[in-house]
Amino acid sequence: MPFLTRPVLPADALSRIPQPVLPAGDGLVLRPWRTEDAPAVHAAFQDPLMHRWHIRAADSEEEVAGWIEEWRAAWGEERNAQWAVADAESDVVLGRVALREIALGDGVAEVAYWTTAAARGRGVAARATTALAHWALDEIGFHRLELLHAVANDASCRVATKTGFALEGTKRSALLHPDGWHDMHLHARVRGD
């Protein structure tokens, strides 16, 4: 049965190009992950705040090195696209920003981010999210980016709002965390916002 619409993005919209390095302004850069970033990611996941808002733990640097290999491979598979958020001068990892749940045909992806404890309160997540959204919507041609965070995570809500992701509603009891089910805010940006 034929579709009545064409795919928003072709099947090779990402895999046909190398994963780019994206400038995020004010001394930040989004770059592909490297194996040598494993100690920084492992250290970030030892922070109790990461345990509060994330459902994954990092038990060892070797485990994290496996994640990084998965993140790198996901680019070619066009299912996820993950960047290290780094200081442009020192290359110190300050966080992560990603497109997850990519549906190229629909032109939709979910934005996700975290920052290290040392980077919080400096606008790192907002600058990284803004740079990623600009690239995804304006350069690649995604139509819609969604952003989900726990309703109780006020800091993530501020980042979403500051970066132009309009609050669309609440997904009740949507994600299981170690402390129970979390209601999740759904924010979104569409091309042209």
N, C-alpha and C positions, 0 to 999 in steps of 0.2 A: 504494500500500500504506500503510495508516494506521500511525502510530507508537503504541506501547503506553504511552508516557509523554508528559507535556506538557512544553513548554519550561520550563526553570528560570527564565529571564528573557525577557520579551517583546522583540520586535525593536526597540522604541523605548525600551528601558530607560534609555539614556544620551541619545540625540538629542532626546528630548522635553523635556529640561531644559538650561539653559545649564551649561557646565562650571563647577563650583563652586570657590570658594576654600575650602581646608580648613585649619583651624588645626592645627599640629603640636606646640604647646606649647613652652615655654622660648624664646619669641621667634622661632619659625619659622612659616612659612606656605607652603602649597602653593597656587600660583596658576597660571592659564593662562599660557602663553608669550606674549610680546609681541615684535614685530619688533625693538624697541630692545634686546632681550636678546642679539642676535646677537654683538656684541663679547665679551660675557662667555662665551658658549658657545665661540666660536672660541678665546679665551684658554685655557679649560679643556682643550680638545683639543690644545693645544701641549705639555701635560705628558707626559713620557715614561711615567709610570705609566698614563695613559689608553691609550697605544699598546700597553702590555703586555696589558691586559685587554679591550680593545675592538677590533673589526675595522674600524672606520671612522676615517678621518682628516678633518680640516677644513682645507682649503687656503685658504679666504678667508672673510671675514665675509659676503660675498654668498652663498656656498654655504650657510652656516649659516642665513642669512635664508630661504633656500629650504626648509631642514629645518623651520624654525619654522612656515612656512606649511603644510607637509605635516602637522606635528603638530597644528596648529589644525584643519585640515580633517578629520583622522582622527577627531575627536570626533563629528562629525555622521555619519560613516560607520560608527561603532561598531566599528572594527577595532583601534584603539589609543587610549589616553588618556594624555596626557603633561602633567606639571606641572613648573613651575620651583619649586625649593625655594629660598625667599628669606628673608632676614632681615626680620622683620615690621616693624621700625622703619626701617631704611635702604633696604629693597628690593633689597639686593645679592644677586645670584644666588649660591647656595652649592652648587647641585647640581640634579639632575633625578630624578624618580621617575615610574614609568609602569606602566600596565597594557598589556601587549602580547598579541598573538595571542588577542584576545578572542573567545570562543565563547559568546554569550549563551544560546543554546538549551541548552547543556550547563552553563552557570553557571560557566565556567572562564576564567581569564586568567593570564598570566605577569607577575610583578612584576619590574621592572628599576630600577636606580638607579646613579647616580654622584655623586661630590662633587668640588668644586674642591680643588686642593691646599691652599688656605688653610683649608678647612672640615674637613679630615680630622682624626680624633682627637678630635672634639668631640661625637660622637653624632648628627651631622646625618642620616646615612643611616638610622640606627636610628629616630630620631623620625619622619622622613618616611615610612619604610616602615610603621611602626606606624599612623600616621594614615591612610595610604592603605588598609591592610588593614582597619582598622576601618570606614572608609567603604564599601569594596567589599563586605565580608562582611555587616556589620550594618545598613547603611543601604540599599544598593542590592539586596543579596540574592544576590550570587555565592555559589556553593557551595564552590568550591575555587580557591585561588590557588597557583600554582607559582612557584618561584624557582630559577633556574639560575645557577651561577658556576663558573669554572674551579677544579678541585680544588686547584690550587696557590695560589689567591687566599684566603689565610687571613683577611684583613680582611673580605671579603664573607661568608665562612663564619661569622665572629663576628656580623656584622649579622643574617644569616638566623636563627641560633640565638637571639640576643638578642630578636628580634622574634616568636618563637613559630613559626617555620617549621621543622618537624621534618625531619631528614635522612632521605630515603627510599631513597637509593641513588646509584650512580654510573653515568652514561651514558658508556661508554667511547668515546674518540676521536670525540666528538660535535660539536666545533666547530673549524673551521680558522681559526687565527690566523696572523699573519705568521711566527711562529717554529715553526709546525707544528700538528698536531692536539692539542687539549686534551680531556682527560677532564673531564666536568662533573658537579658534585654537583647532585642534584635534591632540593630542599626543598619542602615544601608546608604550607599551613594550610587547614583546612576549617572551614566555618561551625560554631561551637560549640566550637572549640578554646580 
